[in-house]
Protein backbone atom coordinates (compact mmCIF):
# COMPACT_ATOMS: atom_id res chain seq x y z
CA UNK A 1 0.00 0.00 0.00
CA UNK A 2 2.76 2.43 0.93
CA UNK A 3 4.61 1.53 -2.27
CA UNK A 4 1.56 2.28 -4.43
CA UNK A 5 1.11 5.59 -2.62
CA UNK A 6 4.73 6.59 -3.26
CA UNK A 7 4.37 5.51 -6.90
CA UNK A 8 1.26 7.67 -7.20
CA UNK A 9 2.98 10.70 -5.64
CA UNK A 10 6.04 10.21 -7.87
CA UNK A 11 3.78 10.02 -10.93
CA UNK A 12 1.95 13.23 -9.98
CA UNK A 13 5.23 15.01 -9.28
CA UNK A 14 6.39 14.14 -12.78
CA UNK A 15 9.03 11.61 -11.91
CA UNK A 16 9.04 7.89 -12.15
CA UNK A 17 9.74 5.52 -9.34
CA UNK A 18 13.45 5.35 -8.59
CA UNK A 19 15.17 2.31 -10.03
CA UNK A 20 15.76 -0.60 -7.77
CA UNK A 21 18.08 -0.25 -4.83
CA UNK A 22 20.21 -3.09 -3.56
CA UNK A 23 20.10 -3.85 0.16
CA UNK A 24 23.20 -5.09 1.94
CA UNK A 25 21.64 -8.54 2.32
CA UNK A 26 20.62 -8.77 -1.37
CA UNK A 27 22.18 -11.88 -2.88
CA UNK A 28 22.69 -10.02 -6.16
CA UNK A 29 24.84 -7.44 -4.41
CA UNK A 30 26.83 -10.17 -2.65
CA UNK A 31 27.45 -12.02 -5.92
CA UNK A 32 28.35 -8.80 -7.75
CA UNK A 33 30.79 -7.83 -5.00
CA UNK A 34 32.55 -11.20 -5.35
CA UNK A 35 32.82 -10.60 -9.09
CA UNK A 36 34.23 -7.12 -8.50
CA UNK A 37 36.77 -8.66 -6.14
CA UNK A 38 37.86 -11.07 -8.89
CA UNK A 39 38.35 -8.18 -11.32
CA UNK A 40 40.43 -6.16 -8.86
CA UNK A 41 42.44 -8.91 -7.11
CA UNK A 42 45.37 -8.87 -9.54
CA UNK A 43 45.69 -5.09 -9.50
CA UNK A 44 44.89 -4.81 -13.21
CA UNK A 45 41.35 -3.75 -14.02
CA UNK A 46 40.95 -4.53 -17.69
CA UNK A 47 38.22 -3.35 -20.02
CA UNK A 48 37.55 -6.97 -21.06
CA UNK A 49 36.93 -8.05 -17.48
CA UNK A 50 34.72 -5.05 -16.71
CA UNK A 51 32.75 -5.55 -19.91
CA UNK A 52 32.22 -9.22 -19.10
CA UNK A 53 31.24 -8.31 -15.54
CA UNK A 54 28.61 -5.84 -16.76
CA UNK A 55 27.12 -8.33 -19.21
CA UNK A 56 27.03 -11.11 -16.59
CA UNK A 57 25.21 -8.89 -14.10
CA UNK A 58 22.62 -7.76 -16.63
CA UNK A 59 22.01 -11.27 -17.99
CA UNK A 60 22.21 -13.29 -14.78
CA UNK A 61 19.93 -11.03 -12.77
CA UNK A 62 17.71 -9.95 -15.68
CA UNK A 63 18.43 -6.27 -15.14
CA UNK A 64 18.16 -3.36 -17.55
CA UNK A 65 21.50 -1.72 -18.30
CA UNK A 66 20.94 1.18 -15.89
CA UNK A 67 20.08 -1.12 -12.97
CA UNK A 68 23.04 -3.38 -13.77
CA UNK A 69 25.25 -0.29 -13.62
CA UNK A 70 23.74 0.68 -10.23
CA UNK A 71 24.38 -2.85 -9.00
CA UNK A 72 27.98 -2.63 -10.17
CA UNK A 73 28.47 0.71 -8.42
CA UNK A 74 26.99 -0.66 -5.19
CA UNK A 75 29.16 -3.78 -5.49
CA UNK A 76 32.32 -1.73 -5.94
CA UNK A 77 31.48 0.25 -2.79
CA UNK A 78 30.56 -2.91 -0.87
CA UNK A 79 33.77 -4.67 -1.91
CA UNK A 80 35.85 -1.66 -0.86
CA UNK A 81 34.45 -1.76 2.68
CA UNK A 82 34.47 -5.55 3.13
CA UNK A 83 36.99 -7.16 5.43
CA UNK A 84 36.65 -10.70 4.13
CA UNK A 85 34.77 -12.93 1.71
CA UNK A 86 32.45 -14.23 4.41
CA UNK A 87 30.42 -11.02 4.28
CA UNK A 88 29.35 -12.03 0.76
CA UNK A 89 29.36 -15.82 0.92
CA UNK A 90 27.18 -15.94 4.03
CA UNK A 91 24.46 -13.99 2.19
CA UNK A 92 24.73 -16.32 -0.80
CA UNK A 93 24.62 -19.44 1.39
CA UNK A 94 21.36 -18.26 2.95
CA UNK A 95 19.74 -17.19 -0.31
CA UNK A 96 20.84 -19.81 -2.83
CA UNK A 97 20.74 -23.53 -3.33
CA UNK A 98 23.82 -25.49 -4.41
CA UNK A 99 23.19 -24.93 -8.13
CA UNK A 100 22.94 -21.18 -7.56
CA UNK A 101 26.19 -21.17 -5.60
CA UNK A 102 27.89 -23.17 -8.36
CA UNK A 103 26.68 -20.56 -10.82
CA UNK A 104 28.34 -17.85 -8.72
CA UNK A 105 31.63 -19.77 -8.88
CA UNK A 106 31.15 -20.13 -12.63
CA UNK A 107 30.56 -16.38 -12.99
CA UNK A 108 33.73 -15.71 -10.99
CA UNK A 109 35.73 -17.86 -13.40
CA UNK A 110 34.03 -16.24 -16.41
CA UNK A 111 35.12 -12.80 -15.22
CA UNK A 112 38.62 -14.05 -14.41
CA UNK A 113 39.08 -15.60 -17.87
CA UNK A 114 37.65 -12.55 -19.67
CA UNK A 115 41.13 -11.11 -20.20
CA UNK A 116 42.44 -14.34 -21.70
CA UNK A 117 43.90 -16.05 -18.66
CA UNK A 118 43.59 -16.90 -15.01
CA UNK A 119 46.14 -15.46 -12.59
CA UNK A 120 47.10 -17.33 -9.45
CA UNK A 121 45.48 -14.55 -7.41
CA UNK A 122 42.18 -15.01 -9.22
CA UNK A 123 42.36 -18.80 -8.95
CA UNK A 124 43.10 -18.59 -5.22
CA UNK A 125 40.25 -16.15 -4.66
CA UNK A 126 37.74 -18.38 -6.45
CA UNK A 127 39.03 -21.39 -4.51
CA UNK A 128 38.53 -19.59 -1.17
CA UNK A 129 35.08 -18.34 -2.15
CA UNK A 130 34.05 -21.80 -3.39
CA UNK A 131 35.11 -23.31 -0.06
CA UNK A 132 33.01 -20.75 1.81
CA UNK A 133 30.11 -21.46 -0.56
CA UNK A 134 30.35 -25.18 0.25
CA UNK A 135 31.23 -26.10 -3.34
CA UNK A 136 33.41 -29.20 -3.49
CA UNK A 137 36.91 -29.03 -4.94
CA UNK A 138 35.84 -31.51 -7.59
CA UNK A 139 32.94 -29.30 -8.70
CA UNK A 140 35.13 -26.17 -8.64
CA UNK A 141 37.78 -27.82 -10.82
CA UNK A 142 35.13 -29.03 -13.28
CA UNK A 143 33.62 -25.55 -13.46
CA UNK A 144 37.06 -23.99 -14.00
CA UNK A 145 37.87 -26.46 -16.79
CA UNK A 146 34.51 -25.86 -18.52
CA UNK A 147 34.89 -22.06 -18.36
CA UNK A 148 38.53 -22.24 -19.52
CA UNK A 149 37.56 -24.44 -22.48
CA UNK A 150 34.73 -22.04 -23.40
CA UNK A 151 37.09 -19.06 -23.13
CA UNK A 152 39.59 -20.70 -25.48
CA UNK A 153 36.95 -21.27 -28.18
N, C-alpha and C positions, 0 to 999 in steps of 0.2 A: 504494500500500500504506500509506504513512504517513498519507495523507488518510483512508482507511477506518479506520485505527486511531484517529485523532483524533476522527472521527465517532462511533466506538464509545464512546470514553471520555466524550465530551460527552453521549451518550445516557444512559450509566450515571449520570453526575453530575447528570442531570436537566435539562440545558440542550440546546438545539439547536445546530447548527453556526452560527457567526457568519455573518451575511449577507456577501455578496461585498465584497471590498475592491478598491480601484482602484489599481493600480500606476502609477507616474509615466509609464511608457511605454505605458499603456493608451490606445488610440485614443479610447475613449469619454470618458475624462477630458480628453484634449486637445480634443476637439470641444466638450465641456461648458464648458471653460475659455474657449474662444473665444466661446461664446454668453453666458457671464457677462460677458465683456469688452464685448460689444455692449450689454448691459443697463446697464452702469455707465459707459460712455464719455461720455455726455452729462451725467453728474452727477445725473440724475433717475432713481431706481429706482422705476418704477411697478408697481403691483399687476398690471396687465394684462400687462406684459412678463414679470414673474416667473411669473405663472400660465401664460403661453404657454410659457415656458422649461421649467417643470416637466412640462407635458403633452408637449412635444417629447421630452424626455429619456426619459420613461416609454415613449412610443410607439415612438420611433426605435430604442431599444436593448432593447425588450421587457423592461422592468424593472418589478417590483412597486413600488408607491408608496414603500415604505420604502427600497428600494435606490436608486430615483431621487432621493430626498431625500439619501441618503448621497453619491451621485455629485455632486449639486449642492453639498453642503457641501465635498467634496474639491475641486471645481472652483473654488469661491470662494477657498479657501486657495491653490490652485495659481496662480490668476490674480493674487492679491495678491503672490506672491513672484516672479512672472515679470518678466523684464527686457524681453522683446520677444515678438513673435508667432511667431518662428522656433521657440521652444521647443515650441509646439503644432503648427505646420504641418509641422515635420520629422517628427514622430510620425505625423501623418496621411498624409504623402506615402509613408512606408514601409509603412503598414498598409492603405491604400485604393487602389482603382483610380480612374480619372477620374470615373466615375459617382458613386462614394462621396464624392469630394472636391466634386463639384458639389452633392451633397445637403447637405454641410456649409455651403456658401455659401448654399444655399436656406434652411437652418435659421437662419442668421445674419440673413437678410432677414426671415424670418417673425417672429423675435423683435423685430427693429427696428421692423417695421410693427405690432406688437401694440398699441401705444398710439395708433394712428391715423395715424402719419406717420413719415417717415424724416428724421432730422437730418443735417446735413452731416458731423458727427462719425461717426455710424453708417455713413453711406455711404462715407466715407473709410476707415474701419476695414475694412469688408467688401472694398473695393477692394484694400487692402494685403494682406489675408489671401488673397484670391483670386489675386493675383499670386504669393504665396509657395506657393500650392497648385497652381500651374501651370494655372489656369483662365483661358481667353482672355477678353479684354475683351468680345468679342462674346457669349460664353456668359454672362458675369456680367451684362451688360445685359439679356439675354433672361430670365434668372432673376429679376432685380429687377423687370422689367416684369410677369412672370407673378405673382409674389408680391404686387406692388402691386395688380394687377387683382383678385386673389382677396381681398385685404384690403378693397377697396372694395365688394365684393359683400355 
